[in-house]
Amino acid sequence: MAEPNAVAEAAEEVVSGVWRWGVANERIGGAESTGHAVVGPDGVVLVDPVRLAAGPLAALGPVVAILLTAQCHQRSSWRYRRELGAAVWAPAETRPMEEEPDERYRAGELLPGGLRAVHTPGPEEVHFSFLLERDPRVLFCSDLLTNYGARGLDFVPLQYHDDPPQTRRTVEGLLDLDFEILCLDHGSAIVDDPKAEIRALLAQTAA
């Protein structure tokens, strides 16, 4: 099973309509895995969700869709499909999943919640991030970067990536996207000039 065992007891609002919660994921040595929710007029869209306690989840509103960035982030998606009746969206041509998604998407498509699918290869070829196309613009970044406490912004350990040089090129390419806030699948969101932090990381790790 790809689902971590832990359950988050609360969610925090990153900016208006964007929520995050995290759990210590035993599948990756206890490091934090983070789920997100985008709340809009048509309902709630979950992004790579880990489990959230029932009360805080219900308080977000009715869940209308569950979006997955990659095969490796199935997490609690199938549980929530059964419990909430929401369709699961996954990338086309991904590796086999534990269950069959309801919908498939490709690069550039606009998905539920106003999220644009952005191809971000490196960790694996079929790997995406999502750009929220409303103000403020938020990039939901999958397995490229982490932001853990005093360590600050860093690459997800590159030994776990299929193509580390491509990961770096992809992170460089994030600077060309129009976003103000960076939400990560591993660690805290960056709401104060995330592009400056990405540039600093690239400079620190330059060959």
C-alpha positions in Angstrom: 0.0 0.0 0.0 1.2 3.5 -0.8 -0.8 5.1 2.0 1.0 6.3 5.1 -0.4 5.1 8.4 -0.5 8.5 10.2 -3.4 10.8 10.3 -3.0 14.6 10.5 -5.2 16.1 13.3 -5.5 19.6 11.7 -5.0 21.6 8.5 -3.7 25.1 8.2 -4.6 27.7 5.6 -1.6 28.7 3.5 -3.5 31.5 1.7 -7.2 32.0 1.2 -8.7 28.8 -0.2 -5.5 26.7 0.0 -5.0 24.3 2.9 -2.1 22.0 3.9 -1.6 19.2 6.4 1.3 16.9 7.0 2.1 13.5 8.5 5.3 11.7 9.5 5.5 9.1 6.7 7.0 5.9 7.9 7.5 4.9 4.2 10.2 7.6 3.8 11.9 7.3 7.2 9.4 9.5 9.1 9.9 12.6 7.0 6.9 14.8 6.4 4.5 14.1 3.6 2.0 16.9 2.9 -1.4 16.9 1.4 -3.3 20.0 0.1 -6.8 21.1 -0.6 -8.0 23.9 -3.0 -11.4 25.3 -2.0 -13.4 26.9 -4.7 -17.0 27.7 -5.6 -17.5 24.2 -7.1 -16.2 22.4 -4.1 -12.9 21.1 -2.7 -10.1 19.5 -4.7 -7.5 17.4 -2.9 -4.0 17.3 -4.2 -1.8 14.2 -3.4 -3.8 13.7 -0.1 -2.5 12.1 3.0 -5.0 11.4 5.7 -6.7 14.2 7.6 -8.9 13.7 10.6 -12.6 13.5 9.6 -13.7 16.7 11.3 -11.1 19.1 9.7 -11.6 17.4 6.4 -15.4 17.8 6.5 -14.9 21.5 7.5 -13.2 22.2 4.2 -16.4 21.4 2.3 -17.6 18.7 -0.2 -14.7 17.1 -2.0 -15.3 17.0 -5.8 -12.0 15.6 -7.1 -8.7 14.1 -6.1 -5.6 15.0 -8.2 -2.4 13.0 -8.3 0.9 14.3 -9.5 2.5 11.0 -10.0 2.2 7.2 -9.4 4.4 7.5 -6.3 1.9 9.8 -4.6 -1.3 7.7 -4.5 -1.3 8.0 -0.7 -4.8 8.2 0.6 -6.5 8.8 -2.8 -8.3 5.4 -3.0 -9.5 5.6 0.6 -11.0 9.0 -0.1 -12.5 7.9 -3.4 -14.4 5.2 -1.5 -15.4 7.4 1.4 -16.2 10.7 -0.4 -17.2 9.5 -3.8 -14.8 11.9 -5.5 -13.1 11.0 -8.9 -9.4 10.4 -8.9 -7.4 12.1 -11.7 -3.9 10.8 -12.6 -1.4 11.4 -15.4 -1.8 9.6 -18.6 0.8 6.9 -19.3 1.8 6.6 -15.7 3.1 3.3 -14.2 0.3 0.9 -13.0 -1.5 2.1 -9.9 -3.1 0.3 -7.0 -6.5 1.1 -8.5 -7.6 2.5 -11.8 -8.1 6.3 -11.9 -11.4 7.7 -13.0 -9.8 10.3 -15.3 -6.5 10.8 -17.0 -4.8 14.1 -17.8 -1.9 15.4 -19.9 0.5 18.3 -19.8 -1.2 21.7 -20.2 -4.7 20.6 -19.4 -6.9 22.6 -17.0 -8.1 20.3 -14.2 -10.7 20.7 -11.5 -10.1 23.5 -9.1 -8.5 25.7 -11.7 -5.3 23.7 -11.6 -3.1 23.5 -14.7 -1.0 20.4 -15.2 2.7 21.2 -15.6 5.0 18.4 -16.7 8.0 18.3 -14.3 10.1 15.2 -15.1 13.2 14.1 -13.3 12.0 12.1 -10.3 10.3 10.0 -13.0 9.3 10.8 -16.5 5.5 10.9 -15.8 5.7 13.4 -13.0 3.6 16.6 -12.7 3.1 19.7 -10.7 -0.1 21.9 -10.6 -0.4 25.6 -11.1 -3.4 27.3 -9.5 -4.5 29.9 -12.0 -6.1 32.4 -9.7 -4.7 35.1 -7.4 -2.5 34.5 -5.6 -1.0 32.0 -8.0 0.2 28.8 -6.2 2.5 26.1 -7.6 1.9 22.7 -6.0 5.3 21.0 -6.5 5.5 17.2 -6.2 8.8 15.3 -5.7 11.3 17.9 -6.8 11.9 19.9 -3.6 11.5 19.7 0.2 11.4 22.4 2.8 12.1 20.9 6.3 12.7 23.4 9.1 16.2 24.7 9.5 17.4 22.9 6.4 15.3 25.2 4.2 14.6 24.5 0.6 16.4 21.5 -0.8 16.1 18.9 -3.5 14.3 15.7 -2.7 17.4 13.3 -2.4 18.5 12.8 -5.9 19.4 9.2 -5.4 15.7 8.5 -5.5 15.3 10.2 -8.9 15.3 8.4 -12.3 17.1 11.4 -13.9 18.8 13.8 -11.5 20.2 16.1 -14.2 16.6 16.4 -15.6 15.4 17.2 -12.1 17.7 20.1 -11.9 16.7 21.4 -15.4 13.0 21.1 -14.3 13.6 23.1 -11.1 15.4 25.7 -13.2 12.3 25.8 -15.5 10.0 26.5 -12.5 11.4 30.0 -12.5 9.7 30.6 -15.8 6.3 29.9 -14.3 4.0 32.6 -13.0 3.5 31.9 -9.3 3.8 33.7 -6.0 3.5 30.8 -3.5 5.2 27.4 -3.5 3.4 24.4 -1.8 5.4 21.3 -1.5 4.5 17.6 -1.1 7.3 17.3 1.5 7.5 20.1 4.0 6.3 23.6 4.6 4.9 26.1 2.0 7.0 29.1 1.0 4.9 32.2 0.8 7.6 34.9 0.7 9.4 35.1 -2.6 9.8 31.3 -3.4 11.6 32.0 -6.6 14.4 33.7 -4.7 14.8 30.6 -2.6 14.9 28.4 -5.7 17.6 30.6 -7.2 19.6 30.4 -4.0 19.3 26.6 -4.0 20.4 26.4 -7.6 23.4 28.6 -6.9 24.4 26.7 -3.8 24.3 23.4 -5.7 25.9 24.5 -9.0 28.6 22.2 -10.3 
